[in-house]
Amino acid sequence: MSEICTVNDESLARAVEIIHDGGLVVIPTDTVYGVACDPRNIEAIRKVFAAKQRPKYKSLQVLLPSIESMEKLHLTLPVPLNRLAAMFMPGAFSPEAEDDCSLATLRHDPTTGKATQGVRIPNSAVALRILRATGPLAATSANRSGEESAQTVQEAADALGDAVDLYLDGGATPGHVSSTVVAADPHERDGIAILREGVIRELVIRKALTLNGGALGA
């Protein structure tokens, strides 16, 4: 039977144990509730896909407690994502980080051979407290694939049930809208591609690049 617990020292210790053992934990973020696991454990990642009934071609992002965490994971932000990260992180923004690292969540481009990884630092004190305890987590929204994202822990529990070992209740999130996902794309004039528009609108991101150093190729 799954547990629903408020975020405290005891429940965080339990979350660390579950993640270490390859289990799943639902956590609040600054956008929606997410279902999370150890990003280096392929079997745990498969559990996330099974719980959500998520198509295999869709990748998982990695939630980080700080920008410094990227270096420890052997991830780097290519230009101009490093500029965007300085402007929008922490927050509801998911740049794609490139490198050959040991994360089991990497997405490999069959054309270029490059490996990329979506990362995000939640702009939420509760989420950051959880991540400082657990370390980086592979995560995606805590709902069945194609259904509305969970704004409360109960919505997440109703959607995923006993497929998740522990639900951490951090109160209602601001809304049902997920983060924006941006990738580096040298073929675009400003050097980025918007893979998913979310909380931060595409116009805001592209305007920020123009105002901070000018659009690439200008």
Backbone bond lengths (Angstrom), bond angles and torsions (degrees), N, CA, C in turn:
res aa  C-N    CA-C-N  psi(-1)  N-CA   C-N-CA  omega(-1)  CA-C   N-CA-C  phi
1 M - - - 1.461 - - 1.528 109.58 -
2 S 1.316 117.59 128.68 1.461 121.66 -179.28 1.521 110.96 -69.57
3 E 1.348 114.92 151.85 1.454 121.83 178.14 1.525 110.32 -105.52
4 I 1.339 116.70 143.82 1.458 122.70 170.06 1.521 106.67 -118.27
5 C 1.334 115.92 118.30 1.469 120.47 -174.43 1.525 110.41 -132.91
6 T 1.327 116.23 147.48 1.453 120.07 170.59 1.533 108.16 -70.27
7 V 1.316 115.72 159.61 1.466 120.13 -178.43 1.527 109.73 -80.23
8 N 1.325 116.07 111.79 1.466 122.21 176.23 1.529 107.74 -148.80
9 D 1.316 116.61 179.29 1.467 120.20 -176.74 1.523 112.09 -58.62
10 E 1.323 116.20 -39.39 1.475 120.11 -178.21 1.521 111.47 -67.96
11 S 1.335 117.12 -46.01 1.467 119.64 -178.56 1.532 111.06 -69.77
12 L 1.339 117.21 -31.35 1.460 119.72 177.13 1.525 111.12 -68.26
13 A 1.315 116.97 -38.61 1.468 120.54 176.26 1.525 109.99 -62.38
14 R 1.334 115.91 -39.11 1.467 120.94 177.94 1.534 109.99 -66.33
15 A 1.328 117.54 -40.61 1.464 121.31 178.96 1.525 111.09 -62.73
16 V 1.326 116.68 -42.74 1.471 121.07 178.53 1.532 110.15 -59.94
17 E 1.305 116.08 -43.03 1.470 121.19 179.81 1.523 111.05 -63.08
18 I 1.331 116.45 -44.14 1.472 121.22 -179.00 1.528 110.26 -64.70
19 I 1.327 116.91 -46.61 1.470 120.59 179.73 1.524 110.25 -60.20
20 H 1.330 116.51 -43.51 1.468 121.26 179.62 1.516 111.53 -61.42
21 D 1.335 116.42 -33.72 1.470 121.23 -178.10 1.527 113.22 -88.35
22 G 1.320 117.05 5.62 1.464 119.99 176.77 1.513 114.44 87.14
23 G 1.323 117.63 18.92 1.458 121.06 179.66 1.517 112.86 -92.92
24 L 1.344 115.17 -177.68 1.457 122.16 -177.73 1.524 110.86 -114.92
25 V 1.317 115.22 141.76 1.465 122.28 177.94 1.520 108.51 -131.60
26 V 1.321 116.92 137.17 1.471 121.19 173.37 1.517 108.26 -97.40
27 I 1.344 116.02 132.08 1.458 121.04 -177.47 1.530 110.39 -131.18
28 P 1.340 117.15 154.25 1.471 119.99 173.51 1.522 109.89 -81.97
29 T 1.324 117.40 147.65 1.466 121.50 172.51 1.524 107.51 -125.94
30 D 1.321 115.96 -168.90 1.462 119.90 178.24 1.521 112.40 -82.22
31 T 1.330 117.70 -5.79 1.466 120.94 178.81 1.529 110.27 -116.15
32 V 1.322 117.48 -68.67 1.468 122.06 -179.81 1.528 108.93 -137.48
33 Y 1.338 116.90 175.73 1.466 119.87 173.41 1.527 108.77 -76.22
34 G 1.345 114.93 143.91 1.448 120.00 -179.59 1.512 111.90 -125.57
35 V 1.330 116.58 149.79 1.461 121.42 173.35 1.517 106.74 -98.83
36 A 1.342 116.76 129.74 1.457 120.86 -167.44 1.517 112.51 -132.41
37 C 1.350 114.87 159.19 1.461 121.39 178.84 1.525 109.13 -157.57
38 D 1.322 115.61 179.54 1.463 123.12 176.42 1.535 108.81 -67.19
39 P 1.350 118.70 119.63 1.468 120.54 -177.10 1.525 114.66 -70.53
40 R 1.334 117.27 -7.76 1.464 120.23 178.23 1.533 112.60 -101.37
41 N 1.324 116.31 -2.98 1.465 121.16 -175.23 1.527 109.85 -103.75
42 I 1.323 116.86 103.99 1.462 121.31 -175.04 1.525 111.70 -64.30
43 E 1.338 117.94 -34.68 1.461 120.28 179.82 1.530 110.83 -67.88
44 A 1.337 116.82 -38.80 1.463 120.76 176.99 1.521 110.21 -64.70
45 I 1.325 116.55 -39.83 1.459 121.05 178.88 1.524 110.42 -63.44
46 R 1.317 116.62 -39.07 1.468 120.19 177.11 1.532 111.11 -63.12
47 K 1.331 116.49 -33.83 1.473 120.39 177.19 1.527 110.80 -64.34
48 V 1.342 116.06 -38.41 1.466 119.93 178.00 1.521 110.21 -61.82
49 F 1.323 117.14 -47.09 1.458 120.99 179.64 1.528 111.07 -62.03
50 A 1.326 116.78 -40.10 1.465 120.77 179.98 1.530 110.98 -67.77
51 A 1.329 117.07 -42.40 1.466 121.23 -178.84 1.520 111.22 -62.77
52 K 1.332 116.48 -40.48 1.460 121.66 -178.33 1.530 113.30 -85.43
53 Q 1.350 116.04 -15.35 1.456 121.34 -169.60 1.540 108.86 57.85
54 R 1.323 113.66 44.69 1.471 122.30 -174.57 1.522 110.48 -88.29
55 P 1.327 118.27 134.01 1.469 120.57 176.49 1.514 111.13 -57.46
56 K 1.327 116.82 140.29 1.461 122.00 -174.92 1.529 113.34 -65.13
57 Y 1.339 117.81 -24.83 1.459 119.13 -177.12 1.530 112.09 -75.69
58 K 1.326 118.21 -12.69 1.458 121.24 179.10 1.522 109.97 -86.50
59 S 1.317 116.61 129.29 1.462 120.77 -175.83 1.528 111.56 -88.04
60 L 1.327 116.07 168.36 1.459 122.56 176.64 1.528 109.00 -106.85
61 Q 1.326 116.41 144.36 1.455 120.15 173.33 1.528 109.13 -85.67
62 V 1.308 115.84 165.93 1.460 121.33 175.28 1.521 108.56 -117.15
63 L 1.333 116.30 123.56 1.457 122.22 177.65 1.519 109.20 -86.66
64 L 1.321 116.55 133.84 1.457 122.46 -176.53 1.523 110.80 -121.80
65 P 1.347 117.44 149.15 1.460 120.01 176.36 1.523 113.30 -80.45
66 S 1.353 117.79 -17.01 1.461 121.08 -178.24 1.521 109.32 -164.40
67 I 1.334 115.48 162.37 1.466 120.51 176.95 1.526 110.06 -62.90
68 E 1.343 116.45 -34.57 1.468 120.74 -179.94 1.526 112.19 -60.00
69 S 1.342 116.98 -24.70 1.468 121.14 179.93 1.517 112.05 -62.25
70 M 1.335 117.38 -28.38 1.456 120.21 -178.72 1.520 111.56 -61.98
71 E 1.329 116.40 -42.08 1.460 119.80 -179.40 1.521 111.14 -62.06
72 K 1.332 117.16 -39.70 1.465 121.03 179.19 1.525 111.70 -64.69
73 L 1.337 116.53 -27.86 1.466 120.83 179.21 1.529 111.60 -90.85
74 H 1.353 116.22 4.14 1.461 121.62 -178.14 1.524 111.69 61.65
75 L 1.337 114.99 44.21 1.454 122.15 176.13 1.521 109.17 -114.15
76 T 1.313 115.81 144.35 1.465 120.12 176.33 1.521 109.01 -131.78
77 L 1.330 116.24 152.61 1.457 121.49 178.00 1.520 109.61 -100.73
78 P 1.330 117.70 116.05 1.464 119.59 178.25 1.529 110.84 -72.38
79 V 1.328 116.53 159.37 1.461 122.09 172.51 1.526 108.32 -67.54
80 P 1.359 119.70 136.52 1.457 127.68 3.70 1.533 113.48 -98.56
81 L 1.330 117.77 16.31 1.463 119.28 -177.96 1.521 111.90 -63.76
82 N 1.344 116.88 -28.95 1.466 118.75 177.49 1.523 110.93 -63.38
83 R 1.328 116.84 -34.98 1.460 120.56 177.13 1.527 110.88 -69.70
84 L 1.316 116.88 -41.21 1.464 120.44 178.88 1.522 110.97 -65.59
85 A 1.331 116.52 -39.23 1.463 120.23 179.73 1.520 110.70 -61.14
86 A 1.336 116.34 -40.26 1.458 120.04 179.64 1.520 111.42 -63.53
87 M 1.332 116.68 -29.14 1.462 121.00 -178.05 1.520 113.50 -87.91
88 F 1.339 117.66 -35.02 1.463 120.64 -168.52 1.526 115.47 -115.46
89 M 1.325 119.59 -8.73 1.456 120.31 -179.03 1.524 110.40 -106.54
90 P 1.370 119.58 139.80 1.459 123.91 1.57 1.518 111.44 -73.05
91 G 1.301 114.58 153.30 1.441 119.33 179.43 1.508 112.20 160.74
92 A 1.301 115.29 -174.29 1.463 122.68 -175.61 1.519 110.15 -84.13
93 F 1.310 115.59 71.66 1.457 122.48 -174.46 1.521 108.88 -150.98
94 S 1.322 118.23 132.56 1.456 120.79 -174.58 1.518 112.13 -123.95
95 P 1.324 118.30 84.92 1.466 118.71 175.24 1.518 110.57 -70.00
96 E 1.331 115.78 153.27 1.455 120.56 176.95 1.526 108.54 -93.13
97 A 1.316 116.46 118.75 1.462 120.87 -178.66 1.517 110.15 -96.84
98 E 1.315 116.81 137.85 1.461 121.19 -176.99 1.522 111.85 -107.40
99 D 1.301 116.40 138.41 1.467 121.59 170.64 1.524 108.20 172.16
100 D 1.316 116.26 167.46 1.460 120.94 173.22 1.525 106.64 -101.00
101 C 1.308 116.84 94.28 1.464 121.33 -177.77 1.526 109.83 -122.28
102 S 1.338 115.51 179.85 1.467 120.55 -172.61 1.529 114.10 -89.68
103 L 1.324 118.08 4.03 1.461 119.67 179.03 1.525 110.59 -63.22
104 A 1.327 115.56 138.64 1.466 120.05 179.02 1.518 111.66 -84.38
105 T 1.330 117.27 1.55 1.460 122.76 -178.00 1.519 112.81 -99.02
106 L 1.325 118.47 0.79 1.456 121.67 -177.22 1.521 111.68 -61.01
107 R 1.326 114.00 143.68 1.463 119.68 174.58 1.523 107.78 -107.03
108 H 1.333 116.69 128.25 1.465 121.27 -175.84 1.526 110.27 -105.71
109 D 1.310 115.56 126.89 1.461 121.51 178.79 1.529 108.59 -84.54
110 P 1.336 117.84 115.07 1.469 120.20 -176.81 1.526 113.28 -66.09
111 T 1.331 117.17 -20.38 1.463 121.21 -178.47 1.529 111.43 -82.44
112 T 1.327 115.68 -49.70 1.470 120.25 -176.42 1.519 112.89 -93.16
113 G 1.335 116.84 -21.05 1.456 120.52 -176.62 1.515 112.92 80.56
114 K 1.342 117.47 0.49 1.453 121.24 -179.02 1.525 111.47 -78.78
115 A 1.334 114.99 149.24 1.463 121.44 174.70 1.525 108.20 -106.51
116 T 1.323 116.87 133.44 1.461 120.97 179.04 1.526 109.85 -125.88
117 Q 1.334 115.58 157.59 1.458 120.67 179.55 1.526 110.00 -144.90
118 G 1.314 116.38 121.86 1.452 120.76 174.53 1.520 109.81 -73.89
119 V 1.335 117.61 129.97 1.460 121.76 179.57 1.522 109.29 -129.64
120 R 1.336 115.42 156.04 1.459 119.63 177.78 1.513 110.11 -153.90
121 I 1.324 116.08 142.23 1.461 122.47 172.48 1.520 106.68 -109.52
122 P 1.330 119.28 109.73 1.471 120.71 -177.58 1.526 111.67 -64.90
123 N 1.318 116.25 139.12 1.458 121.78 176.42 1.529 108.20 -90.76
124 S 1.327 115.08 64.49 1.464 122.46 -175.24 1.516 108.79 -148.92
125 A 1.327 117.13 124.40 1.466 121.24 -179.23 1.525 111.05 -61.74
126 V 1.338 117.01 -38.99 1.464 120.86 -179.30 1.528 110.26 -67.05
127 A 1.326 116.62 -46.60 1.468 120.46 -179.97 1.522 111.29 -62.40
128 L 1.332 116.88 -41.34 1.462 120.13 179.81 1.525 111.55 -67.66
129 R 1.325 116.62 -34.32 1.470 119.64 176.01 1.527 109.89 -62.65
130 I 1.313 116.61 -42.33 1.466 120.97 178.78 1.531 110.10 -63.23
131 L 1.331 116.84 -46.61 1.462 121.21 -176.62 1.527 112.53 -67.77
132 R 1.324 116.88 -31.79 1.467 118.73 175.83 1.532 111.21 -66.85
133 A 1.330 116.02 -28.31 1.464 120.23 178.05 1.527 111.77 -80.85
134 T 1.330 116.62 -43.96 1.470 121.20 -173.68 1.516 113.29 -88.57
135 G 1.339 117.05 -26.37 1.446 120.56 -167.69 1.516 109.28 86.43
136 P 1.341 118.26 179.60 1.464 121.79 -178.78 1.527 112.12 -54.47
137 L 1.338 115.56 143.32 1.461 121.03 -177.90 1.523 110.76 -129.35
138 A 1.325 116.82 135.66 1.457 120.88 168.37 1.519 106.68 -73.71
139 A 1.327 116.99 134.15 1.457 118.60 -173.94 1.516 112.40 -151.47
140 T 1.320 113.54 157.51 1.459 122.65 172.30 1.525 106.24 -153.79
141 S 1.308 117.21 167.20 1.461 119.63 -175.37 1.524 111.89 -60.54
142 A 1.332 115.99 142.81 1.477 122.30 -173.38 1.522 111.19 -87.60
143 N 1.320 114.75 72.41 1.468 121.77 178.68 1.523 108.46 -154.66
144 R 1.315 116.68 163.92 1.458 119.23 172.64 1.514 108.76 -67.16
145 S 1.312 117.80 143.93 1.450 122.34 -178.12 1.531 110.76 -56.42
146 G 1.335 115.31 129.00 1.462 120.57 179.78 1.509 114.38 92.85
147 E 1.343 117.14 -12.65 1.457 120.74 179.93 1.531 110.11 -97.48
148 E 1.338 116.17 169.55 1.461 120.64 -177.44 1.523 111.13 -66.15
149 S 1.328 116.07 141.57 1.460 121.38 178.88 1.526 110.49 -65.41
150 A 1.335 115.65 152.37 1.464 121.28 -177.37 1.525 111.31 -83.34
151 Q 1.332 116.04 129.06 1.459 121.46 177.06 1.527 111.13 -98.11
152 T 1.328 117.22 -17.41 1.460 122.04 178.04 1.516 109.48 -129.73
153 V 1.328 115.83 161.02 1.459 119.83 179.68 1.530 110.99 -64.88
154 Q 1.330 117.31 -31.51 1.459 119.82 179.86 1.526 111.30 -69.11
155 E 1.338 116.44 -37.71 1.464 119.31 175.94 1.526 110.36 -62.12
156 A 1.329 116.20 -39.62 1.467 120.52 178.42 1.524 110.74 -65.43
157 A 1.338 116.39 -43.35 1.464 120.74 -179.70 1.523 110.80 -65.77
158 D 1.319 117.51 -38.57 1.469 121.12 178.06 1.522 110.72 -63.60
159 A 1.340 116.53 -34.11 1.462 120.67 -177.34 1.526 112.70 -79.60
160 L 1.337 117.36 -41.36 1.471 120.82 -170.25 1.521 114.42 -108.46
161 G 1.341 117.96 -19.39 1.465 121.63 173.70 1.509 114.64 53.92
162 D 1.324 115.91 -136.57 1.466 122.02 -174.76 1.526 114.00 -77.60
163 A 1.335 116.99 1.40 1.468 119.23 175.48 1.527 110.94 -69.24
164 V 1.341 115.86 -17.82 1.469 122.00 179.06 1.526 108.76 -108.44
165 D 1.324 117.06 138.82 1.466 121.39 -176.75 1.521 112.98 -80.69
166 L 1.338 116.94 -35.35 1.461 120.56 -175.53 1.521 109.92 -146.69
167 Y 1.340 115.57 133.51 1.456 122.26 174.94 1.530 108.17 -110.31
168 L 1.337 116.84 120.92 1.453 121.11 177.83 1.524 109.19 -97.66
169 D 1.318 115.99 120.81 1.456 122.45 -175.34 1.522 110.63 -93.63
170 G 1.322 116.25 112.59 1.462 121.14 177.68 1.511 112.45 -114.40
171 G 1.352 116.18 19.80 1.459 119.86 -176.88 1.513 111.27 84.87
172 A 1.319 116.31 176.63 1.461 121.19 -178.52 1.525 110.92 -69.60
173 T 1.318 116.72 139.70 1.459 121.42 174.81 1.531 108.61 -82.97
174 P 1.358 117.71 167.58 1.462 119.88 -174.51 1.523 115.68 -60.59
175 G 1.333 118.02 -26.74 1.460 119.78 -178.00 1.511 111.70 -176.39
176 H 1.337 115.36 -168.67 1.463 120.94 -178.03 1.532 112.25 -100.63
177 V 1.326 117.61 4.04 1.465 121.09 -176.01 1.527 110.08 -89.52
178 S 1.315 116.44 130.41 1.469 121.91 -179.21 1.526 110.93 -82.41
179 S 1.346 114.46 -178.28 1.464 120.37 -178.25 1.522 111.52 -76.90
180 T 1.321 115.01 163.49 1.457 122.55 174.78 1.527 108.82 -86.34
181 V 1.330 116.23 138.37 1.469 120.49 -179.73 1.521 109.24 -114.02
182 V 1.333 115.80 124.28 1.459 122.26 -176.88 1.526 109.91 -125.33
183 A 1.323 115.93 136.64 1.470 120.99 177.26 1.523 109.94 -120.44
184 A 1.328 116.26 152.19 1.460 120.64 171.73 1.526 108.47 -71.59
185 D 1.330 116.37 134.87 1.467 121.07 179.29 1.529 108.70 -144.11
186 P 1.329 117.40 102.48 1.466 120.92 -177.02 1.525 113.71 -65.26
187 H 1.333 117.29 -13.95 1.461 120.94 -179.25 1.528 112.39 -82.89
188 E 1.351 116.16 -14.86 1.463 119.98 178.08 1.526 109.84 -89.37
189 R 1.326 117.40 148.01 1.467 121.65 -175.71 1.526 112.37 -58.75
190 D 1.360 117.32 -38.84 1.465 119.80 179.94 1.525 112.55 -97.35
191 G 1.330 117.51 6.76 1.463 121.19 171.46 1.509 116.78 82.79
192 I 1.354 118.56 8.98 1.460 120.31 -179.61 1.522 111.31 -133.84
193 A 1.345 114.39 159.31 1.464 121.93 171.53 1.522 107.39 -128.54
194 I 1.307 117.63 133.77 1.465 122.20 176.91 1.531 107.72 -87.73
195 L 1.338 116.56 108.60 1.464 120.86 -178.63 1.525 111.49 -81.89
196 R 1.345 116.59 -30.58 1.463 120.89 176.49 1.522 108.27 -153.40
197 E 1.315 116.37 126.15 1.459 119.68 177.11 1.525 109.18 -89.23
198 G 1.335 116.11 126.88 1.458 120.93 -178.41 1.510 111.54 -131.56
199 V 1.333 115.88 -128.10 1.462 121.57 -175.70 1.524 111.99 -58.88
200 I 1.332 117.98 -44.12 1.457 121.52 177.50 1.528 108.39 -92.01
201 R 1.315 116.49 120.66 1.456 121.21 -174.95 1.531 111.40 -71.62
202 E 1.327 115.85 150.75 1.463 121.42 -179.50 1.523 111.58 -56.71
203 L 1.329 117.44 -42.04 1.458 121.40 -178.71 1.527 111.32 -60.16
204 V 1.338 116.85 -39.19 1.462 121.57 179.97 1.528 110.51 -63.76
205 I 1.326 116.32 -43.25 1.465 121.12 -178.33 1.529 111.28 -66.70
206 R 1.327 116.18 -47.24 1.468 119.25 -178.67 1.538 111.24 -67.10
207 K 1.323 117.01 -35.77 1.464 120.52 177.71 1.530 110.55 -66.72
208 A 1.337 116.46 -37.65 1.462 120.94 179.32 1.527 110.36 -61.20
209 L 1.331 117.27 -40.40 1.463 120.06 178.88 1.523 111.26 -66.01
210 T 1.311 116.03 -37.63 1.464 120.83 -179.74 1.529 111.56 -67.49
211 L 1.326 115.38 -40.03 1.471 120.50 -177.59 1.514 113.14 -78.60
212 N 1.320 117.22 -19.39 1.463 120.99 -177.45 1.526 110.35 -114.08
213 G 1.280 115.57 75.29 1.463 120.35 176.04 1.511 114.48 102.75
214 G 1.361 115.94 -2.81 1.443 118.75 177.46 1.510 112.37 85.00
215 A 1.302 116.90 154.01 1.458 121.38 179.59 1.526 109.12 -69.03
216 L 1.323 115.88 142.61 1.463 120.15 179.88 1.538 109.35 -63.32
217 G 1.282 114.90 139.34 1.457 120.06 178.09 1.518 112.72 85.54
218 A 1.359 118.71 -2.37 1.465 121.40 -178.27 1.520 109.85 -77.49
